[in-house]
Every structure is written in structure tokens, then in C-alpha cells.
Amino acid sequence: MFDVTKYRDETKGVNNVLHFNNAGASLPPDIVHNTMVQHLEREREIGGYEAKAEAAQRLDQFYPEVAKLIGAKPAEIAFIENATRAWDMAFYSLPLKAGDEIITIEAEYASNYLAYLQAAKHKGVIIKVAPNDASGQVDVAALEKLITKHTKLISITHVPSQGGLINPAAEVGKIAKAHGILYLLDACQSVGQLKIDVNEIGCDMLSATGRKFLRGPRGTGFLYVREELANRLEPVFIDLHTAEWQDGNIYELAKGAIRFENWECFFAGKLGLIEAAKYANSIGSQNIANQNAMLSDYLRKSLAKINGVHLADLGVNKSAIVTFYKDGISPELCHAKLRAQNINVSVSPSSYARLDLGSRKIDSLIRSSIHYYNTEEEIETFCKAVTEL
Ligand SMILES: Cc1ncc(COP(=O)(O)O)c(C=O)c1O
């Protein structure tokens, strides 16, 4: 039995809002909030460095707890302030040069694509975009055909920000492995929502955020880098947390993924993220994924019955992100009208996904994103509100 009542009792926010904006930021469980507040209180009472020293053993739990969540080793995890910077630390640390090719996808996250454009402009790297198949997910066979001896990176988004698609990350991983090409996975929307195992997926690097489906604090995230790769990659930035200045001209990098971290960080947030990872681990990623599949299926079916509502999700396997638009009313106005009723969704504009929404001639979409602590009753209330818009 999936104990929704318990999870709701442990989430203060469900008493105030109908929250279908988990792809923006989930409502955190109370333990995440309380842990952060307690640490901030200690910083106020005894000083920031002293509070950190006091919490040292608990802070060390970050690495095994997050590693457990994605089937990694503790030495393969770095705490970074958000998914974008985590991804950047991996991407900008790769020794790419003119003529090297990157393969990505149509549904790639905008900030990642901007980084490819920058690498193309400044380094002469070549961007290749694998097309979608008929269902709208990446066409894995077509992706493989793009590989040449110059391909240095396959870099894709697992669950896009702007739609309910789940890309076949493990199938892409098999291809990357077969051709000996590095594979970077943006798992920002999938960690905490789906069962993620880096070994099953076969990625070399993976970035994720704290605040979305993992239900952690804002301003937190993490990076996974396969241990052997972490130990041979020179991070784009280093500091005295990640490298030791041994002599006048000599420095030695820290071992493992820690070398991608920052010296200064949001320790209250790190403690909060440990609690979020523990919370997810205690429920079990597969249980969470099953509940999300059941709820999002119910939401899609219910929305499909509403006059004038058009579902916009692509792909074979669908995520807990449910996107749609309604005839005669803009997504922006829908968002505002729902917010006025304490119903939270967000809007995905095409500027966030030029290749995806742009090619489908969609200006923007309503993004409703459920999570395991939502209920069927909430879905019914939501659909009633959408009908009345
Ligand atoms: C697919 C995807 N990747 C990366 C990000 C960036 O995450 P963050 O805001 O934590 O940097 C987002 C945020 O919406 C996202 O949806």
C-alpha cells in the first residue's frame, strides 16, 4: 500500500495549495524544511563555520545518500548549487576542440543547448541534433547514424522540461558504450520522479537538481561523474576545496567527483538535500515511479475529456509532466486564473525549447506536473477548474 496520507501529513504545503508544479519546485517534506531552519538557527547562534563543524558527520552523509538514490558510489557525487552549474561543470571540463562533434536531441534543455552554441562559437565544436521518431522521442537508430570518428560526446535530456516525454536514456547509453563515446545525461526532471540507475543507463556524467521531484531545497543540486572519469578530468574551475596548492607551482586535484564542487556552499541546503534523498530512498524510487505513472495517466485521461483541451506530450513512455493548452485562452492567462484559486502550474514558453516547441509551432504550454503526494481528488478538482476556465 502506498501511504499517501502519511506523505501528505508530512507536507505542510498540501494544506494551502493544490500543487501541480513539481517540475518547477515540489513542496518539500517538513523534515527538509525543519532541517534547514535548524541549521540556519545554529549558524545564527554559534557562527557559520562552527555550525558546519558541528554538523560535519551529518554533512558527510550527503555522498552515500545521494549515491544510493542513483546506484552510484559516494566518490562519484559532487554537491553543486543547481543542475545547470552541475551540468556546466561536466560539460565545460571536457577537452573539446575544433571539429569535435556533440550529438544532442530536439528536446534538449535550453541552457544546455546554449552551452553547445557557445562551444561552437568559441571552440569550433560541431553540434548534431538527432531527430525524433514518430512518437516524438529521440530516434535512437538515427542518433547512432550521426556518430563519426569525430564524435566526442552524446549529451541528452532524459525528461524534458517542456513536455511529458521520457527519452530512452538506457538505449542511448548502449550506443554510447558500443562506440566508446562519453555520455552526459541531464536528469534534472527525472531524479526523484523515476527510478534512476546510472549503471543501467550507462551514462558517464549526470546532473540533477534538489528542488524538483527530489523535493529538496532551492539552490541545491548534484553532479555524478563515473569514478575513473572523475579522476582524469581537469575541472574547468578549481579552488582550495577541490585542489591542494602543494608548492609554488604545483597543485593536486582532489580524488573523485568532489573536484567539481565549490569551496563555499549552502550548508543548510546540503543538509536539507540529504533529508530529501533519505526521504525518497525510504519510499523507494520504483514505488514513487509507479505512483507517478498511475496519477499522471489519470490526469491525462481526465484532461483529454475536457472540451477544447489539447494534450501536447510526446513519446512512448510518459512522465509526471503533463502539458496541454485550451482553445480560446492563453496558457499565461490559464496559469494566472488557476493561481488565483491556489492551484499551481507553470507555463513552458517556446524560448525554453526552440527545437521542440518551435518546430511544433507552439508558443507556450500549460505545464501541470504531479508527484506521488498528490491525489486523485486533487486531479478531479484541477480538471473541474480547467473546465471552468
Ligand atoms: C531538463 C532540465 N534541465 C536542467 C534544468 C535546470 O535546473 P536548475 O534550475 O536547477 O539549474 C531544468 C530546470 O527547469 C530542467 O527542466
The ligand as an SDF file (V2000), in Angstrom:
LIG
                    3D

 16 16  0  0  0  0  0  0  0  0999 V2000
   15.5820   19.3940  -18.0580 C   0  0  0  0  0  0  0  0  0  0  0  0
   16.1580   20.4670  -17.1770 C   0  0  0  0  0  0  0  0  0  0  0  0
   17.4930   20.5680  -17.0570 N   0  0  0  0  0  0  0  0  0  0  0  0
   18.0710   21.4910  -16.2820 C   0  0  0  0  0  0  0  0  0  0  0  0
   17.3070   22.4060  -15.5870 C   0  0  0  0  0  0  0  0  0  0  0  0
   18.0000   23.4370  -14.7560 C   0  0  0  0  0  0  0  0  0  0  0  0
   17.9220   23.1500  -13.4100 O   0  0  0  0  0  0  0  0  0  0  0  0
   18.3930   24.2310  -12.3400 P   0  0  0  0  0  0  0  0  0  0  0  0
   17.3640   25.3120  -12.3740 O   0  0  0  0  0  0  0  0  0  0  0  0
   18.4370   23.5040  -11.0400 O   0  0  0  0  0  0  0  0  0  0  0  0
   19.7130   24.7340  -12.7510 O   0  0  0  0  0  0  0  0  0  0  0  0
   15.9120   22.3490  -15.6740 C   0  0  0  0  0  0  0  0  0  0  0  0
   15.0880   23.3260  -14.9440 C   0  0  0  0  0  0  0  0  0  0  0  0
   13.9470   23.5460  -15.2010 O   0  0  0  0  0  0  0  0  0  0  0  0
   15.3240   21.3420  -16.4780 C   0  0  0  0  0  0  0  0  0  0  0  0
   13.9990   21.2390  -16.5980 O   0  0  0  0  0  0  0  0  0  0  0  0
  1  2  1  0
  2  3  1  0
  2 15  2  0
  3  4  2  0
  4  5  1  0
  5  6  1  0
  5 12  2  0
  6  7  1  0
  7  8  1  0
  8  9  2  0
  8 10  1  0
  8 11  1  0
 12 13  1  0
 12 15  1  0
 13 14  2  0
 15 16  1  0
M  END
$$$$
